[in-house]
Amino acid sequence: MSVTGLRSAIAARRIDPLAPCPNGAYADHLVRVIRDSPRTGDATPRPIVRTEHFTLRRRGRRVELGHSLRPEQLDNDLAGLLAEELFAPGWLSGNDVFERVFTGVVRSCVDGALPAWTTFYDNTLARIRECWRTPKPAGHSSIAGFAPVYRHTLDLIVPGTVLDMGSCFGFLPLLLAERGERGVRPDRARERRPHAVIASDLAQGTMRLLDTVARARGLPLDTLVCDAARVPLPDGSVDVVTVIHVLEHLEPRHGDALVTEALRLARQRVVVAVPYEDEPTAAYGHVRCFDPGRLAALGRRTGHRFSVASCHGGWLVLDVS
């Protein structure tokens, strides 16, 4: 999953992934998520639907979701479970509700903000590595679908400073940092420190979460909150800019502006990856589709040398140096 659609909704509505919550529960003005379904009683609304993992109810204006997920099941494949069991059938809809329910399941699955998210990250990163060792069909698994994308991205990154645009949860920057790469503050990005990593995203909450998790893991990783089309760094600040499964979330004009910004920032290379879809996946916030021809047209518009390839989706590599 991808869960890259999280970036816009969290940024716009200020979902705080680390906000205090009662143990086993999460609530905001739209949704309430609880660990395990409540006991049936006179005051308990009848379920709208029960699925393998979830029980959906409505209490007044709020959606109430009970779930049976255990800590060892908590990883980024949650996105696929929610999409398959609740959003694709139409029981729930809308990116905003998706983001809040996703956050609520994570927070209610394990007591405490940092333990919950650390469990989520630990499980996801471990399963990405499992997929590297033993590739699996993607199916509805976000992890199995993204593991080869991350692997191919790592193969394309040349030594030097790396800026990841639209990082969302930041699995790729964490994988880069785990290779022993040293961090660099965004305001010192011009310093040529080998393998420094900066994650960036519009969502302040997810960047604060990523920063917190990276520090808890002892990883040197820097974060930057910004619109990817307007990054507050000087020209040529980094060696490589990665734009991994971001453009499908943006209208063409905004996407072109993002690529132009990436080229301004990169000294050597810009790496773009997109999924190939027949129709945009609305549950994940996708608004447009790509194919090799559209990627090539995007490359030609930049005026730089480029290559287009297919490997678990589409790839556009722009050479700047």
C-alpha atoms as a printed R data frame, in Angstrom:
    type eleno elety resid chain resno       x       y       z
1   ATOM     1    CA   MET     A     1   0.000   0.000   0.000
2   ATOM     2    CA   SER     A     2   0.231   1.723  -0.658
3   ATOM     3    CA   VAL     A     3  -1.119   4.250   1.778
4   ATOM     4    CA   THR     A     4   0.271   7.301  -0.035
5   ATOM     5    CA   GLY     A     5  -3.250   8.941  -0.093
6   ATOM     6    CA   LEU     A     6  -2.764   9.640   3.598
7   ATOM     7    CA   ARG     A     7  -0.588  12.655   2.886
8   ATOM     8    CA   SER     A     8  -3.262  15.065   1.612
9   ATOM     9    CA   ALA     A     9  -6.061  14.253   4.023
10  ATOM    10    CA   ILE     A    10  -3.878  14.258   7.129
11  ATOM    11    CA   ALA     A    11  -2.297  17.550   6.094
12  ATOM    12    CA   ALA     A    12  -5.614  19.209   5.337
13  ATOM    13    CA   ARG     A    13  -7.487  18.056   8.432
14  ATOM    14    CA   ARG     A    14  -4.657  17.875  10.952
15  ATOM    15    CA   ILE     A    15  -4.982  14.264  11.984
16  ATOM    16    CA   ASP     A    16  -2.399  13.808  14.725
17  ATOM    17    CA   PRO     A    17  -1.130  10.201  14.726
18  ATOM    18    CA   LEU     A    18   0.514  10.737  18.127
19  ATOM    19    CA   ALA     A    19  -2.391  12.435  19.930
20  ATOM    20    CA   PRO     A    20  -3.324  11.021  23.368
21  ATOM    21    CA   CYS     A    21  -5.968   8.272  23.204
22  ATOM    22    CA   PRO     A    22  -7.552   5.920  25.735
23  ATOM    23    CA   ASN     A    23  -6.110   2.417  25.647
24  ATOM    24    CA   GLY     A    24  -7.812   0.300  23.019
25  ATOM    25    CA   ALA     A    25  -9.671   3.197  21.404
26  ATOM    26    CA   TYR     A    26  -9.360   6.166  19.071
27  ATOM    27    CA   ALA     A    27 -11.950   8.889  18.483
28  ATOM    28    CA   ASP     A    28 -12.326  12.149  16.632
29  ATOM    29    CA   HIS     A    29 -15.303  14.104  15.352
30  ATOM    30    CA   LEU     A    30 -15.961  11.649  12.490
31  ATOM    31    CA   VAL     A    31 -14.910   8.182  13.605
32  ATOM    32    CA   ARG     A    32 -14.485   6.036  16.676
33  ATOM    33    CA   VAL     A    33 -12.352   2.902  16.480
34  ATOM    34    CA   ILE     A    34 -12.191   0.315  19.239
35  ATOM    35    CA   ARG     A    35 -10.217  -2.861  19.791
36  ATOM    36    CA   ASP     A    36 -12.660  -5.757  19.640
37  ATOM    37    CA   SER     A    37 -16.357  -5.180  19.117
38  ATOM    38    CA   PRO     A    38 -18.378  -3.901  22.087
39  ATOM    39    CA   ARG     A    39 -20.685  -6.273  23.890
40  ATOM    40    CA   THR     A    40 -24.163  -6.358  22.492
41  ATOM    41    CA   GLY     A    41 -26.706  -4.552  24.663
42  ATOM    42    CA   ASP     A    42 -29.653  -2.234  24.546
43  ATOM    43    CA   ALA     A    43 -27.397   0.812  24.062
44  ATOM    44    CA   THR     A    44 -25.287  -0.784  21.344
45  ATOM    45    CA   PRO     A    45 -26.437  -0.053  17.780
46  ATOM    46    CA   ARG     A    46 -26.914  -3.038  15.517
47  ATOM    47    CA   PRO     A    47 -23.965  -3.626  13.199
48  ATOM    48    CA   ILE     A    48 -24.239  -2.244   9.705
49  ATOM    49    CA   VAL     A    49 -21.928  -5.022   8.568
50  ATOM    50    CA   ARG     A    50 -19.551  -7.592  10.007
51  ATOM    51    CA   THR     A    51 -16.518  -8.642   7.974
52  ATOM    52    CA   GLU     A    52 -13.627 -10.967   8.713
53  ATOM    53    CA   HIS     A    53 -11.736  -8.279  10.625
54  ATOM    54    CA   PHE     A    54 -14.190  -5.448  11.302
55  ATOM    55    CA   THR     A    55 -17.605  -4.617  12.743
56  ATOM    56    CA   LEU     A    56 -19.117  -1.371  11.471
57  ATOM    57    CA   ARG     A    57 -21.731   0.622  13.373
58  ATOM    58    CA   ARG     A    58 -22.973   4.181  13.445
59  ATOM    59    CA   ARG     A    59 -23.417   6.197  16.624
60  ATOM    60    CA   GLY     A    60 -25.067   9.508  15.840
61  ATOM    61    CA   ARG     A    61 -22.839  11.318  13.365
62  ATOM    62    CA   ARG     A    62 -19.852   9.100  14.027
63  ATOM    63    CA   VAL     A    63 -18.783   5.939  12.288
64  ATOM    64    CA   GLU     A    64 -17.820   3.315  14.885
65  ATOM    65    CA   LEU     A    65 -15.488   0.522  13.855
66  ATOM    66    CA   GLY     A    66 -14.596  -2.474  15.995
67  ATOM    67    CA   HIS     A    67 -11.692  -4.649  14.936
68  ATOM    68    CA   SER     A    68 -10.088  -7.924  15.952
69  ATOM    69    CA   LEU     A    69  -6.522  -7.269  14.762
70  ATOM    70    CA   ARG     A    70  -3.703  -8.410  17.033
71  ATOM    71    CA   PRO     A    71  -0.368  -6.575  17.366
72  ATOM    72    CA   GLU     A    72   1.464  -9.158  15.245
73  ATOM    73    CA   GLN     A    73  -1.014  -8.453  12.413
74  ATOM    74    CA   LEU     A    74  -0.496  -4.699  12.485
75  ATOM    75    CA   ASP     A    75   1.346  -3.550   9.372
76  ATOM    76    CA   ASN     A    76   0.816  -1.588   6.173
77  ATOM    77    CA   ASP     A    77  -1.405  -4.328   4.738
78  ATOM    78    CA   LEU     A    78  -4.098  -2.763   6.907
79  ATOM    79    CA   ALA     A    79  -4.783  -0.479   3.944
80  ATOM    80    CA   GLY     A    80  -5.707  -3.445   1.795
81  ATOM    81    CA   LEU     A    81  -7.938  -4.939   4.479
82  ATOM    82    CA   LEU     A    82  -9.847  -1.689   4.889
83  ATOM    83    CA   ALA     A    83 -10.152  -1.173   1.143
84  ATOM    84    CA   GLU     A    84 -11.260  -4.742   0.422
85  ATOM    85    CA   GLU     A    85 -13.668  -5.277   3.321
86  ATOM    86    CA   LEU     A    86 -15.164  -1.815   3.849
87  ATOM    87    CA   PHE     A    87 -14.420   0.691   1.086
88  ATOM    88    CA   ALA     A    88 -14.615  -1.345  -2.127
89  ATOM    89    CA   PRO     A    89 -18.066  -2.764  -1.182
90  ATOM    90    CA   GLY     A    90 -19.252   0.766  -0.385
91  ATOM    91    CA   TRP     A    91 -19.783   0.421   3.370
92  ATOM    92    CA   LEU     A    92 -17.437   3.368   3.870
93  ATOM    93    CA   SER     A    93 -16.206   5.993   1.425
94  ATOM    94    CA   GLY     A    94 -13.959   9.005   1.164
95  ATOM    95    CA   ASN     A    95 -10.245   9.582   1.699
96  ATOM    96    CA   ASP     A    96 -10.821  11.478   4.929
97  ATOM    97    CA   VAL     A    97 -12.696   8.602   6.560
98  ATOM    98    CA   PHE     A    98 -10.090   6.145   5.244
99  ATOM    99    CA   GLU     A    99  -7.222   8.073   6.857
100 ATOM   100    CA   ARG     A   100  -9.004   8.427  10.186
101 ATOM   101    CA   VAL     A   101 -10.063   4.795  10.338
102 ATOM   102    CA   PHE     A   102  -6.537   3.673   9.407
103 ATOM   103    CA   THR     A   103  -5.029   5.828  12.155
104 ATOM   104    CA   GLY     A   104  -7.666   4.610  14.603
105 ATOM   105    CA   VAL     A   105  -6.974   0.931  13.985
106 ATOM   106    CA   VAL     A   106  -3.236   1.427  14.531
107 ATOM   107    CA   ARG     A   107  -3.728   3.454  17.697
108 ATOM   108    CA   SER     A   108  -6.343   1.103  19.188
109 ATOM   109    CA   CYS     A   109  -4.448  -2.089  18.391
110 ATOM   110    CA   VAL     A   110  -1.552  -1.404  20.793
111 ATOM   111    CA   ASP     A   111  -1.707   0.757  23.921
112 ATOM   112    CA   GLY     A   112   0.328   3.953  23.738
113 ATOM   113    CA   ALA     A   113   1.107   6.137  20.731
114 ATOM   114    CA   LEU     A   114   4.774   5.246  20.240
115 ATOM   115    CA   PRO     A   115   4.362   1.514  20.980
116 ATOM   116    CA   ALA     A   116   1.472   1.328  18.493
117 ATOM   117    CA   TRP     A   117   3.336   3.029  15.665
118 ATOM   118    CA   THR     A   118   6.629   1.267  16.466
119 ATOM   119    CA   THR     A   119   4.800  -2.054  16.163
120 ATOM   120    CA   PHE     A   120   3.308  -0.939  12.844
121 ATOM   121    CA   TYR     A   121   6.692   0.136  11.452
122 ATOM   122    CA   ASP     A   122   8.634  -2.849  12.811
123 ATOM   123    CA   ASN     A   123   6.173  -5.332  11.322
124 ATOM   124    CA   THR     A   124   5.995  -3.539   7.972
125 ATOM   125    CA   LEU     A   125   9.767  -3.193   7.516
126 ATOM   126    CA   ALA     A   126  10.332  -6.807   8.552
127 ATOM   127    CA   ARG     A   127   7.753  -8.012   6.018
128 ATOM   128    CA   ILE     A   128   9.256  -5.863   3.265
129 ATOM   129    CA   ARG     A   129  12.556  -7.666   3.855
130 ATOM   130    CA   GLU     A   130  10.758 -11.023   3.865
131 ATOM   131    CA   CYS     A   131   9.344 -10.170   0.436
132 ATOM   132    CA   TRP     A   132  12.838  -9.309  -0.773
133 ATOM   133    CA   ARG     A   133  14.073 -12.739   0.317
134 ATOM   134    CA   THR     A   134  11.004 -14.605  -0.919
135 ATOM   135    CA   PRO     A   135   8.966 -12.596  -3.468
136 ATOM   136    CA   LYS     A   136   5.217 -13.055  -3.193
137 ATOM   137    CA   PRO     A   137   2.277 -12.164  -5.463
138 ATOM   138    CA   ALA     A   138   1.007  -8.711  -4.564
139 ATOM   139    CA   GLY     A   139  -2.692  -9.568  -4.530
140 ATOM   140    CA   HIS     A   140  -4.287  -7.245  -1.985
141 ATOM   141    CA   SER     A   141  -1.016  -6.896  -0.042
142 ATOM   142    CA   SER     A   142   0.397  -3.388  -0.068
143 ATOM   143    CA   ILE     A   143   3.648  -4.717   1.359
144 ATOM   144    CA   ALA     A   144   4.131  -7.386  -1.294
145 ATOM   145    CA   GLY     A   145   3.245  -4.836  -3.968
146 ATOM   146    CA   PHE     A   146   5.656  -2.179  -2.742
147 ATOM   147    CA   ALA     A   147   8.606  -4.350  -1.677
148 ATOM   148    CA   PRO     A   148   9.979  -4.743  -5.236
149 ATOM   149    CA   VAL     A   149   9.355  -1.031  -5.873
150 ATOM   150    CA   TYR     A   150  11.499  -0.117  -2.870
151 ATOM   151    CA   ARG     A   151  14.154  -2.637  -3.927
152 ATOM   152    CA   HIS     A   152  14.340  -1.209  -7.453
153 ATOM   153    CA   THR     A   153  14.456   2.348  -6.109
154 ATOM   154    CA   LEU     A   154  17.426   1.488  -3.896
155 ATOM   155    CA   ASP     A   155  19.194   0.021  -6.926
156 ATOM   156    CA   LEU     A   156  18.703   3.266  -8.889
157 ATOM   157    CA   ILE     A   157  19.937   5.651  -6.180
158 ATOM   158    CA   VAL     A   158  23.516   6.826  -6.658
159 ATOM   159    CA   PRO     A   159  25.671   7.630  -3.594
160 ATOM   160    CA   GLY     A   160  25.046  11.036  -2.078
161 ATOM   161    CA   THR     A   161  22.257  13.003  -0.478
162 ATOM   162    CA   VAL     A   162  18.725  11.832  -1.203
163 ATOM   163    CA   LEU     A   163  15.476  13.785  -0.937
164 ATOM   164    CA   ASP     A   164  12.326  11.671  -0.976
165 ATOM   165    CA   MET     A   165   9.256  13.655  -2.052
166 ATOM   166    CA   GLY     A   166   5.814  12.743  -0.727
167 ATOM   167    CA   SER     A   167   7.240  10.282   1.801
168 ATOM   168    CA   CYS     A   168   4.002   9.628   3.718
169 ATOM   169    CA   PHE     A   169   4.925   6.932   6.281
170 ATOM   170    CA   GLY     A   170   8.512   7.050   5.052
171 ATOM   171    CA   PHE     A   171   9.303   3.372   4.594
172 ATOM   172    CA   LEU     A   172  11.722   4.142   1.746
173 ATOM   173    CA   PRO     A   173  13.678   6.824   3.679
174 ATOM   174    CA   LEU     A   174  13.903   4.463   6.653
175 ATOM   175    CA   LEU     A   175  15.241   1.681   4.428
176 ATOM   176    CA   LEU     A   176  17.816   4.111   3.055
177 ATOM   177    CA   ALA     A   177  18.795   5.231   6.548
178 ATOM   178    CA   GLU     A   178  19.143   1.626   7.676
179 ATOM   179    CA   ARG     A   179  21.859   1.114   5.071
180 ATOM   180    CA   GLY     A   180  24.092   3.093   7.383
181 ATOM   181    CA   GLU     A   181  23.546   6.428   5.717
182 ATOM   182    CA   ARG     A   182  24.204   9.532   7.747
183 ATOM   183    CA   GLY     A   183  21.539  12.220   8.116
184 ATOM   184    CA   VAL     A   184  21.879  15.857   7.171
185 ATOM   185    CA   ARG     A   185  19.752  18.763   8.308
186 ATOM   186    CA   PRO     A   186  17.644  20.267   5.501
187 ATOM   187    CA   ASP     A   187  19.316  23.662   6.015
188 ATOM   188    CA   ARG     A   188  22.716  22.019   5.407
189 ATOM   189    CA   ALA     A   189  21.691  19.915   2.427
190 ATOM   190    CA   ARG     A   190  24.401  21.427   0.219
191 ATOM   191    CA   GLU     A   191  27.097  19.661   2.257
192 ATOM   192    CA   ARG     A   192  28.234  16.620   0.304
193 ATOM   193    CA   ARG     A   193  27.741  13.963   2.969
194 ATOM   194    CA   PRO     A   194  27.520  10.474   1.445
195 ATOM   195    CA   HIS     A   195  24.131   8.824   1.682
196 ATOM   196    CA   ALA     A   196  22.270  11.465   3.696
197 ATOM   197    CA   VAL     A   197  18.479  11.128   3.657
198 ATOM   198    CA   ILE     A   198  15.726  13.736   3.851
199 ATOM   199    CA   ALA     A   199  12.061  12.715   3.880
200 ATOM   200    CA   SER     A   200   9.492  15.334   2.901
201 ATOM   201    CA   ASP     A   201   5.724  15.513   2.930
202 ATOM   202    CA   LEU     A   202   2.921  18.040   3.139
203 ATOM   203    CA   ALA     A   203   1.514  16.348   6.238
204 ATOM   204    CA   GLN     A   204   3.051  17.736   9.406
205 ATOM   205    CA   GLY     A   205   1.575  14.915  11.484
206 ATOM   206    CA   THR     A   206   3.142  12.134   9.440
207 ATOM   207    CA   MET     A   207   6.520  13.878   9.337
208 ATOM   208    CA   ARG     A   208   6.453  14.270  13.116
209 ATOM   209    CA   LEU     A   209   5.521  10.592  13.352
210 ATOM   210    CA   LEU     A   210   8.352   9.576  11.003
211 ATOM   211    CA   ASP     A   211  10.855  11.705  12.898
212 ATOM   212    CA   THR     A   212   9.735  10.164  16.192
213 ATOM   213    CA   VAL     A   213   9.941   6.607  14.865
214 ATOM   214    CA   ALA     A   214  13.354   7.195  13.249
215 ATOM   215    CA   ARG     A   215  14.760   8.532  16.519
216 ATOM   216    CA   ALA     A   216  13.281   5.584  18.415
217 ATOM   217    CA   ARG     A   217  15.039   3.249  15.956
218 ATOM   218    CA   GLY     A   218  18.287   5.200  16.261
219 ATOM   219    CA   LEU     A   219  18.301   6.085  12.564
220 ATOM   220    CA   PRO     A   220  19.788   9.299  11.123
221 ATOM   221    CA   LEU     A   221  16.907  10.693   9.125
222 ATOM   222    CA   ASP     A   222  15.752  14.271   8.601
223 ATOM   223    CA   THR     A   223  12.231  15.402   7.774
224 ATOM   224    CA   LEU     A   224  10.860  18.423   5.976
225 ATOM   225    CA   VAL     A   225   7.224  19.586   5.901
226 ATOM   226    CA   CYS     A   226   6.379  21.174   2.549
227 ATOM   227    CA   ASP     A   227   4.448  20.949  -0.699
228 ATOM   228    CA   ALA     A   228   6.614  18.863  -2.999
229 ATOM   229    CA   ALA     A   229   6.155  21.471  -5.729
230 ATOM   230    CA   ARG     A   230   7.620  24.185  -3.444
231 ATOM   231    CA   VAL     A   231  10.508  22.725  -1.442
232 ATOM   232    CA   PRO     A   232  12.334  25.341   0.675
233 ATOM   233    CA   LEU     A   233  15.846  24.249  -0.365
234 ATOM   234    CA   PRO     A   234  18.363  25.870  -2.754
235 ATOM   235    CA   ASP     A   235  19.019  24.714  -6.312
236 ATOM   236    CA   GLY     A   236  21.136  21.576  -6.509
237 ATOM   237    CA   SER     A   237  20.698  20.782  -2.819
238 ATOM   238    CA   VAL     A   238  20.783  16.994  -3.149
239 ATOM   239    CA   ASP     A   239  22.223  14.361  -5.450
240 ATOM   240    CA   VAL     A   240  19.052  12.327  -6.008
241 ATOM   241    CA   VAL     A   241  15.348  13.132  -5.707
242 ATOM   242    CA   THR     A   242  12.909  10.227  -5.495
243 ATOM   243    CA   VAL     A   243   9.230  10.614  -6.431
244 ATOM   244    CA   ILE     A   244   7.795   7.188  -5.685
245 ATOM   245    CA   HIS     A   245   4.069   6.621  -6.278
246 ATOM   246    CA   VAL     A   246   3.206  10.276  -5.866
247 ATOM   247    CA   LEU     A   247   2.261  11.575  -9.327
248 ATOM   248    CA   GLU     A   248  -0.857   9.393  -9.557
249 ATOM   249    CA   HIS     A   249  -2.248  11.431  -6.636
250 ATOM   250    CA   LEU     A   250  -1.821  14.763  -8.445
251 ATOM   251    CA   GLU     A   251  -3.533  16.483 -11.339
252 ATOM   252    CA   PRO     A   252  -1.240  16.846 -14.387
253 ATOM   253    CA   ARG     A   253  -0.349  20.507 -13.816
254 ATOM   254    CA   HIS     A   254   0.593  19.920 -10.183
255 ATOM   255    CA   GLY     A   255   2.509  16.776 -11.134
256 ATOM   256    CA   ASP     A   256   4.526  18.612 -13.795
257 ATOM   257    CA   ALA     A   257   5.353  21.341 -11.256
258 ATOM   258    CA   LEU     A   258   6.580  18.683  -8.845
259 ATOM   259    CA   VAL     A   259   8.894  17.147 -11.471
260 ATOM   260    CA   THR     A   260  10.225  20.606 -12.356
261 ATOM   261    CA   GLU     A   261  10.960  21.187  -8.670
262 ATOM   262    CA   ALA     A   262  12.697  17.817  -8.375
263 ATOM   263    CA   LEU     A   263  14.935  18.714 -11.322
264 ATOM   264    CA   ARG     A   264  15.777  22.044  -9.705
265 ATOM   265    CA   LEU     A   265  16.897  20.304  -6.528
266 ATOM   266    CA   ALA     A   266  18.784  17.322  -7.967
267 ATOM   267    CA   ARG     A   267  22.441  17.436  -8.921
268 ATOM   268    CA   GLN     A   268  22.509  14.010 -10.564
269 ATOM   269    CA   ARG     A   269  19.223  12.147 -10.937
270 ATOM   270    CA   VAL     A   270  15.463  12.178 -10.439
271 ATOM   271    CA   VAL     A   271  13.759   8.794 -10.017
272 ATOM   272    CA   VAL     A   272   9.995   8.646 -10.629
273 ATOM   273    CA   ALA     A   273   7.834   5.552 -10.091
274 ATOM   274    CA   VAL     A   274   4.113   5.187 -10.780
275 ATOM   275    CA   PRO     A   275   1.639   2.302 -10.805
276 ATOM   276    CA   TYR     A   276   0.092   1.168 -14.055
277 ATOM   277    CA   GLU     A   277  -3.706   1.103 -13.681
278 ATOM   278    CA   ASP     A   278  -6.653   0.888 -16.039
279 ATOM   279    CA   GLU     A   279  -8.613   3.207 -13.746
280 ATOM   280    CA   PRO     A   280  -7.368   5.395 -10.879
281 ATOM   281    CA   THR     A   281  -7.818   3.648  -7.518
282 ATOM   282    CA   ALA     A   282 -10.016   6.159  -5.705
283 ATOM   283    CA   ALA     A   283  -9.701   4.414  -2.327
284 ATOM   284    CA   TYR     A   284  -6.001   5.317  -2.329
285 ATOM   285    CA   GLY     A   285  -6.537   8.851  -3.607
286 ATOM   286    CA   HIS     A   286  -5.384   8.193  -7.175
287 ATOM   287    CA   VAL     A   287  -6.683  10.725  -9.694
288 ATOM   288    CA   ARG     A   288  -4.942   9.727 -12.933
289 ATOM   289    CA   CYS     A   289  -3.367   6.784 -14.730
290 ATOM   290    CA   PHE     A   290   0.003   6.277 -16.394
291 ATOM   291    CA   ASP     A   291   1.399   4.055 -19.104
292 ATOM   292    CA   PRO     A   292   4.824   3.990 -20.835
293 ATOM   293    CA   GLY     A   293   3.701   6.550 -23.399
294 ATOM   294    CA   ARG     A   294   2.578   9.065 -20.783
295 ATOM   295    CA   LEU     A   295   5.830   8.626 -18.860
296 ATOM   296    CA   ALA     A   296   7.866   9.180 -22.022
297 ATOM   297    CA   ALA     A   297   5.877  12.314 -22.825
298 ATOM   298    CA   LEU     A   298   6.587  13.600 -19.316
299 ATOM   299    CA   GLY     A   299  10.281  12.908 -19.813
300 ATOM   300    CA   ARG     A   300  10.354  14.754 -23.138
301 ATOM   301    CA   ARG     A   301   8.695  17.806 -21.622
302 ATOM   302    CA   THR     A   302  11.554  18.196 -19.150
303 ATOM   303    CA   GLY     A   303  14.198  18.621 -21.862
304 ATOM   304    CA   HIS     A   304  16.575  16.288 -19.962
305 ATOM   305    CA   ARG     A   305  17.963  12.903 -20.918
306 ATOM   306    CA   PHE     A   306  15.627  10.222 -19.613
307 ATOM   307    CA   SER     A   307  14.771   6.543 -19.724
308 ATOM   308    CA   VAL     A   308  11.456   4.765 -19.232
309 ATOM   309    CA   ALA     A   309  11.185   1.201 -17.941
310 ATOM   310    CA   SER     A   310   8.606  -1.196 -16.539
311 ATOM   311    CA   CYS     A   311   9.236  -3.114 -13.320
312 ATOM   312    CA   HIS     A   312   6.277  -3.569 -10.984
313 ATOM   313    CA   GLY     A   313   4.851  -0.403 -12.508
314 ATOM   314    CA   GLY     A   314   6.417   2.376 -14.531
315 ATOM   315    CA   TRP     A   315   9.752   4.150 -14.035
316 ATOM   316    CA   LEU     A   316  11.051   7.431 -15.373
317 ATOM   317    CA   VAL     A   317  14.710   8.203 -14.616
318 ATOM   318    CA   LEU     A   318  15.858  11.727 -15.467
319 ATOM   319    CA   ASP     A   319  19.591  12.390 -15.686
320 ATOM   320    CA   VAL     A   320  20.520  15.885 -14.564
321 ATOM   321    CA   SER     A   321  24.332  15.813 -14.474
